[in-house]
Amino acid sequence: MSDQPKSIHQFKVKLINGTEKNLSDYKDKNLLIVNIASACGFAPQLKELQELREELKAQDFEVLAFPSNDFGRQEPLEGAGIQEFCELNYGVEFPVFEKTMVRGEHAHPLFKFLGDKKLNGQVSSTPRWNFHKYLINKQGEVVDYFYPFTKPLSNKIKKKIQRLG
């Protein structure tokens, strides 16, 4: 088990337009990976996520958003509709990926990895609702996680990101 990669860089995911993306493309960037939903009460966090990205992008920081319908069927939109919602309502410029299952046996392998300490070596925390956030360092390792009620612009999140350098 110890020879198993402890990095998200092993995964491939699809952007909202269907283009495959290797997460290894984000080597040398600190990341905040977030499962989002347009009809969720936490959706205004999209604006804060964009502001956080703007504030810290010079420090090699990026936000990756994964729409999910796993909680309360709060992502009724599909594909371009999700992208449009994020851009028009919240000015989102960070990458938005295809609608993804983030928990349970059908969860995407990335989210199985993010939520299981046996796989990522660091944290055990599967999303319990929309806007669960995972902090990833430049080596692709899971460093920490934040529950949905932790706002993206909170000092708690900003300080953790800045400490990663």
Phi and psi in degrees as GROMACS dihedral restraints (atoms count N, CA, C in turn):
[ dihedral_restraints ]
;  ai    aj    ak    al  type     phi  dphi    fc
    3     4     5     6     1   -68.5    20    10
    4     5     6     7     1   -18.3    20    10
    6     7     8     9     1   -85.8    20    10
    7     8     9    10     1    -3.4    20    10
    9    10    11    12     1   -71.5    20    10
   10    11    12    13     1   135.8    20    10
   12    13    14    15     1   -58.7    20    10
   13    14    15    16     1   138.3    20    10
   15    16    17    18     1  -110.6    20    10
   16    17    18    19     1    38.0    20    10
   18    19    20    21     1  -132.2    20    10
   19    20    21    22     1   146.9    20    10
   21    22    23    24     1   -74.3    20    10
   22    23    24    25     1   -11.3    20    10
   24    25    26    27     1   -65.0    20    10
   25    26    27    28     1   -11.5    20    10
   27    28    29    30     1   -79.2    20    10
   28    29    30    31     1   -12.5    20    10
   30    31    32    33     1   -96.4    20    10
   31    32    33    34     1   149.2    20    10
   33    34    35    36     1  -115.8    20    10
   34    35    36    37     1   139.1    20    10
   36    37    38    39     1  -135.4    20    10
   37    38    39    40     1   168.0    20    10
   39    40    41    42     1  -112.3    20    10
   40    41    42    43     1   131.2    20    10
   42    43    44    45     1   -66.3    20    10
   43    44    45    46     1   165.2    20    10
   45    46    47    48     1   -57.6    20    10
   46    47    48    49     1   -25.6    20    10
   48    49    50    51     1   -87.7    20    10
   49    50    51    52     1     4.2    20    10
   51    52    53    54     1    92.5    20    10
   52    53    54    55     1    -6.5    20    10
   54    55    56    57     1   -70.7    20    10
   55    56    57    58     1   130.6    20    10
   57    58    59    60     1   -74.6    20    10
   58    59    60    61     1   139.7    20    10
   60    61    62    63     1  -130.8    20    10
   61    62    63    64     1   129.4    20    10
   63    64    65    66     1   -84.5    20    10
   64    65    66    67     1   128.6    20    10
   66    67    68    69     1   -68.8    20    10
   67    68    69    70     1   -14.0    20    10
   69    70    71    72     1   -66.0    20    10
   70    71    72    73     1   -17.0    20    10
   72    73    74    75     1   -63.0    20    10
   73    74    75    76     1   -17.3    20    10
   75    76    77    78     1   -99.8    20    10
   76    77    78    79     1    15.9    20    10
   78    79    80    81     1   -56.9    20    10
   79    80    81    82     1   146.0    20    10
   81    82    83    84     1    70.5    20    10
   82    83    84    85     1    20.2    20    10
   84    85    86    87     1  -129.3    20    10
   85    86    87    88     1   138.9    20    10
   87    88    89    90     1   -81.2    20    10
   88    89    90    91     1   140.4    20    10
   90    91    92    93     1  -127.6    20    10
   91    92    93    94     1   150.4    20    10
   93    94    95    96     1  -119.3    20    10
   94    95    96    97     1   111.3    20    10
   96    97    98    99     1   -97.1    20    10
   97    98    99   100     1   126.0    20    10
   99   100   101   102     1  -131.9    20    10
  100   101   102   103     1   133.4    20    10
  102   103   104   105     1   -89.4    20    10
  103   104   105   106     1   125.3    20    10
  105   106   107   108     1  -116.6    20    10
  106   107   108   109     1   164.8    20    10
  108   109   110   111     1  -155.2    20    10
  109   110   111   112     1   129.0    20    10
  111   112   113   114     1   -67.5    20    10
  112   113   114   115     1   -30.5    20    10
  114   115   116   117     1   -96.9    20    10
  115   116   117   118     1    14.0    20    10
  117   118   119   120     1   -87.7    20    10
  118   119   120   121     1   147.6    20    10
  120   121   122   123     1   -62.5    20    10
  121   122   123   124     1   -19.4    20    10
  123   124   125   126     1   -87.3    20    10
  124   125   126   127     1    -1.6    20    10
  126   127   128   129     1   -52.4    20    10
  127   128   129   130     1   -34.2    20    10
  129   130   131   132     1   -57.8    20    10
  130   131   132   133     1   -16.3    20    10
  132   133   134   135     1   -63.1    20    10
  133   134   135   136     1   -18.7    20    10
  135   136   137   138     1   -58.4    20    10
  136   137   138   139     1   -39.5    20    10
  138   139   140   141     1   -64.0    20    10
  139   140   141   142     1   -44.2    20    10
  141   142   143   144     1   -66.2    20    10
  142   143   144   145     1   -36.9    20    10
  144   145   146   147     1   -62.4    20    10
  145   146   147   148     1   -40.2    20    10
  147   148   149   150     1   -65.8    20    10
  148   149   150   151     1   -42.0    20    10
  150   151   152   153     1   -63.6    20    10
  151   152   153   154     1   -41.2    20    10
  153   154   155   156     1   -62.0    20    10
  154   155   156   157     1   -43.9    20    10
  156   157   158   159     1   -59.7    20    10
  157   158   159   160     1   -46.4    20    10
  159   160   161   162     1   -60.5    20    10
  160   161   162   163     1   -44.0    20    10
  162   163   164   165     1   -64.6    20    10
  163   164   165   166     1   -35.6    20    10
  165   166   167   168     1  -113.1    20    10
  166   167   168   169     1     2.9    20    10
  168   169   170   171     1   -64.7    20    10
  169   170   171   172     1   -27.4    20    10
  171   172   173   174     1   -66.2    20    10
  172   173   174   175     1   -17.7    20    10
  174   175   176   177     1   -98.1    20    10
  175   176   177   178     1    27.1    20    10
  177   178   179   180     1    58.1    20    10
  178   179   180   181     1    53.1    20    10
  180   181   182   183     1  -118.9    20    10
  181   182   183   184     1   142.4    20    10
  183   184   185   186     1  -143.4    20    10
  184   185   186   187     1   151.1    20    10
  186   187   188   189     1  -105.8    20    10
  187   188   189   190     1   136.0    20    10
  189   190   191   192     1  -120.6    20    10
  190   191   192   193     1   122.7    20    10
  192   193   194   195     1  -109.0    20    10
  193   194   195   196     1   132.0    20    10
  195   196   197   198     1  -121.9    20    10
  196   197   198   199     1   100.9    20    10
  198   199   200   201     1   -60.1    20    10
  199   200   201   202     1   141.4    20    10
  201   202   203   204     1  -144.8    20    10
  202   203   204   205     1   143.2    20    10
  204   205   206   207     1  -107.9    20    10
  205   206   207   208     1    19.2    20    10
  207   208   209   210     1   -72.7    20    10
  208   209   210   211     1   -19.3    20    10
  210   211   212   213     1  -121.6    20    10
  211   212   213   214     1   111.2    20    10
  213   214   215   216     1    61.6    20    10
  214   215   216   217     1    22.4    20    10
  216   217   218   219     1    49.0    20    10
  217   218   219   220     1    45.0    20    10
  219   220   221   222     1   -92.4    20    10
  220   221   222   223     1     9.2    20    10
  222   223   224   225     1  -124.5    20    10
  223   224   225   226     1    79.0    20    10
  225   226   227   228     1   -77.0    20    10
  226   227   228   229     1   -17.3    20    10
  228   229   230   231     1   -78.7    20    10
  229   230   231   232     1   163.6    20    10
  231   232   233   234     1  -130.0    20    10
  232   233   234   235     1   154.9    20    10
  234   235   236   237     1    35.5    20    10
  235   236   237   238     1  -117.7    20    10
  237   238   239   240     1   -58.4    20    10
  238   239   240   241     1   -30.1    20    10
  240   241   242   243     1   -62.5    20    10
  241   242   243   244     1   -38.1    20    10
  243   244   245   246     1   -67.4    20    10
  244   245   246   247     1   -47.9    20    10
  246   247   248   249     1   -58.2    20    10
  247   248   249   250     1   -46.4    20    10
  249   250   251   252     1   -62.3    20    10
  250   251   252   253     1   -44.3    20    10
  252   253   254   255     1   -56.6    20    10
  253   254   255   256     1   -48.3    20    10
  255   256   257   258     1   -64.1    20    10
  256   257   258   259     1   -43.8    20    10
  258   259   260   261     1   -71.5    20    10
  259   260   261   262     1   -48.9    20    10
  261   262   263   264     1   -70.5    20    10
  262   263   264   265     1   -40.3    20    10
  264   265   266   267     1   -86.8    20    10
  265   266   267   268     1   -29.2    20    10
  267   268   269   270     1  -132.1    20    10
  268   269   270   271     1     3.8    20    10
  270   271   272   273     1    65.9    20    10
  271   272   273   274     1    27.0    20    10
  273   274   275   276     1   -64.6    20    10
  274   275   276   277     1   127.8    20    10
  276   277   278   279     1  -118.9    20    10
  277   278   279   280     1    -7.7    20    10
  279   280   281   282     1   -78.7    20    10
  280   281   282   283     1   162.0    20    10
  282   283   284   285     1   -63.4    20    10
  283   284   285   286     1   133.7    20    10
  285   286   287   288     1  -116.2    20    10
  286   287   288   289     1   131.1    20    10
  288   289   290   291     1  -101.9    20    10
  289   290   291   292     1   175.2    20    10
  291   292   293   294     1   -61.9    20    10
  292   293   294   295     1   154.3    20    10
  294   295   296   297     1   -55.2    20    10
  295   296   297   298     1   131.7    20    10
  297   298   299   300     1  -133.6    20    10
  298   299   300   301     1   140.4    20    10
  300   301   302   303     1   -81.6    20    10
  301   302   303   304     1   131.9    20    10
  303   304   305   306     1  -115.1    20    10
  304   305   306   307     1    -1.3    20    10
  306   307   308   309     1  -150.3    20    10
  307   308   309   310     1   162.1    20    10
  309   310   311   312     1    85.1    20    10
  310   311   312   313     1  -178.1    20    10
  312   313   314   315     1   -65.5    20    10
  313   314   315   316     1   -23.3    20    10
  315   316   317   318     1   -97.0    20    10
  316   317   318   319     1    10.6    20    10
  318   319   320   321     1   -60.8    20    10
  319   320   321   322     1   148.3    20    10
  321   322   323   324     1   -60.7    20    10
  322   323   324   325     1   142.7    20    10
  324   325   326   327     1   -52.6    20    10
  325   326   327   328     1   -33.6    20    10
  327   328   329   330     1   -59.7    20    10
  328   329   330   331     1   -46.0    20    10
  330   331   332   333     1   -74.8    20    10
  331   332   333   334     1   -27.5    20    10
  333   334   335   336     1   -63.2    20    10
  334   335   336   337     1   -43.8    20    10
  336   337   338   339     1   -62.7    20    10
  337   338   339   340     1   -48.5    20    10
  339   340   341   342     1   -60.4    20    10
  340   341   342   343     1   -35.4    20    10
  342   343   344   345     1   -94.0    20    10
  343   344   345   346     1    -2.9    20    10
  345   346   347   348     1  -121.7    20    10
  346   347   348   349     1   112.8    20    10
  348   349   350   351     1   -59.3    20    10
  349   350   351   352     1   -30.6    20    10
  351   352   353   354     1   -63.2    20    10
  352   353   354   355     1   -28.2    20    10
  354   355   356   357     1   -93.6    20    10
  355   356   357   358     1   -42.7    20    10
  357   358   359   360     1   -95.9    20    10
  358   359   360   361     1   -12.2    20    10
  360   361   362   363     1    77.7    20    10
  361   362   363   364     1     0.3    20    10
  363   364   365   366     1  -130.6    20    10
  364   365   366   367     1   -51.5    20    10
  366   367   368   369     1  -132.6    20    10
  367   368   369   370     1   152.0    20    10
  369   370   371   372     1  -119.9    20    10
  370   371   372   373     1   103.5    20    10
  372   373   374   375     1  -162.9    20    10
  373   374   375   376     1    94.7    20    10
  375   376   377   378     1   -81.0    20    10
  376   377   378   379     1   148.5    20    10
  378   379   380   381     1   -58.3    20    10
  379   380   381   382     1   133.6    20    10
  381   382   383   384     1  -105.4    20    10
  382   383   384   385     1    -7.8    20    10
  384   385   386   387     1  -165.2    20    10
  385   386   387   388     1   177.2    20    10
  387   388   389   390     1   -67.0    20    10
  388   389   390   391     1   152.7    20    10
  390   391   392   393     1    69.8    20    10
  391   392   393   394     1    32.2    20    10
  393   394   395   396     1   -77.2    20    10
  394   395   396   397     1   135.9    20    10
  396   397   398   399     1  -121.2    20    10
  397   398   399   400     1   134.4    20    10
  399   400   401   402     1  -114.9    20    10
  400   401   402   403     1   130.3    20    10
  402   403   404   405     1   -96.6    20    10
  403   404   405   406     1   126.7    20    10
  405   406   407   408     1  -120.7    20    10
  406   407   408   409     1   134.7    20    10
  408   409   410   411     1   -85.6    20    10
  409   410   411   412     1   179.1    20    10
  411   412   413   414     1   -65.7    20    10
  412   413   414   415     1   -18.1    20    10
  414   415   416   417     1   -87.4    20    10
  415   416   417   418     1    -0.5    20    10
  417   418   419   420     1    85.0    20    10
  418   419   420   421     1    12.8    20    10
  420   421   422   423     1   -91.7    20    10
  421   422   423   424     1   141.7    20    10
  423   424   425   426     1   -70.8    20    10
  424   425   426   427     1   125.9    20    10
  426   427   428   429     1  -105.9    20    10
  427   428   429   430     1   -40.1    20    10
  429   430   431   432     1  -163.5    20    10
  430   431   432   433     1   175.5    20    10
  432   433   434   435     1  -143.8    20    10
  433   434   435   436     1   160.7    20    10
  435   436   437   438     1  -137.2    20    10
  436   437   438   439     1   136.7    20    10
  438   439   440   441     1   -71.3    20    10
  439   440   441   442     1   161.8    20    10
  441   442   443   444     1   -54.1    20    10
  442   443   444   445     1   -34.0    20    10
  444   445   446   447     1   -75.6    20    10
  445   446   447   448     1    -8.6    20    10
  447   448   449   450     1   -81.2    20    10
  448   449   450   451     1   114.2    20    10
  450   451   452   453     1   -72.1    20    10
  451   452   453   454     1   142.1    20    10
  453   454   455   456     1   -55.6    20    10
  454   455   456   457     1   -33.1    20    10
  456   457   458   459     1   -90.3    20    10
  457   458   459   460     1     9.1    20    10
  459   460   461   462     1   -65.0    20    10
  460   461   462   463     1   150.6    20    10
  462   463   464   465     1   -58.8    20    10
  463   464   465   466     1   -34.7    20    10
  465   466   467   468     1   -57.0    20    10
  466   467   468   469     1   -48.0    20    10
  468   469   470   471     1   -72.6    20    10
  469   470   471   472     1   -47.4    20    10
  471   472   473   474     1   -59.9    20    10
  472   473   474   475     1   -43.3    20    10
  474   475   476   477     1   -65.1    20    10
  475   476   477   478     1   -40.6    20    10
  477   478   479   480     1   -62.2    20    10
  478   479   480   481     1   -42.8    20    10
  480   481   482   483     1   -65.5    20    10
  481   482   483   484     1   -46.3    20    10
  483   484   485   486     1   -63.9    20    10
  484   485   486   487     1   -33.2    20    10
  486   487   488   489     1   -66.3    20    10
  487   488   489   490     1   -25.3    20    10
  489   490   491   492     1   -70.8    20    10
  490   491   492   493     1   -22.2    20    10
